[in-house]
Amino acid sequence: MENVYVTGVKGMLGRAILPIFGERYKVFPANLEEPDICDTELISREICDCDPRFVIHLAAMTDVDGCQTDPDQAYRINTLGTRNVALACQRCDAAMVYISTGMVYDGTKENPYTEYDRPAPVNIYGDSKYQGELIISDLLPKYFIFSSCWLFGGGMEDKKFVAKIFERAGKSSELKIVDDTFGSPTYTTDLARAILAFIETGLYGRYHCVNGGCVNRFEVAEEILRIAGFTGCELKRVSSADFPLTAPRPRMEALRNYNFELLGLDLMRDWRSALEEYIRTALL
């Protein structure tokens, strides 16, 4: 059984990756915290000691507003930390798997971004992740970059949009939901399975990997209420200007799995069926 090393295993995607990859590989979860990936020798020694075929790099500073207020830490973890992991992969000849984001784009398109649109991040988080992409492509011949967005998963430990709406809808008679930002809601279990299936092809490169669809936050909230059967909560459409945030957000984060399409692959289902499975199995 071949080995796989995974950073960021305590995160939402990490909790999906471990059991799914554990069915096929011997998985080595990182013993490091996110700041520790900034220690070049430490991360290199830990990765190379397990002699992995793949290194899945999930550890990141994902607090978008936190990155904006502390750019030094964002670049230290998301960019230089990624460089350290890439150098370790170079040293032990492992293929690197890196998770990027729809926030590498500026959000000005009217439809979902493909892999052939030019990245132009509008915030520090997006730029720090994009700089990580560039470093990987410069240093390594064997890598997979998977860009995703609007992740949901993790059940009761989920602290992001889906779980928040699910929780608040059960307690409130009205919720104000933004309807002018767009993305591709993506189930971490589906993302983990697609990564596992695709990396064994050896078709290295940069890919978008999201559940199908382009929707706004209001539409996602409507679907959550429908699936969960919440009838006592009314949703009110509002503008993102009503919820000012420290870091600017791209209006359009939705992605199209265009490279998968060109290869004739259909690895990700529609976001609605993924969301329904998640809510019925993990939240209800």
PyMOL commands that set and color helices and strands:
alter all, ss='L'
color gray80, all
select helices_A, chain A and resi 12-22+34-38+40-49+64-69+71-92+102-104+124-139+155-157+161-169+188-199+217-228+240-242+258-262+271-283
alter helices_A, ss='H'
color red, helices_A
select strands_A, chain A and resi 3-7+26-29+54-57+95-101+143-148+151-152+174-178+182-183+186-187+205-208+215-216+234-238
alter strands_A, ss='S'
color yellow, strands_A
deselect
rebuild
show_as cartoon
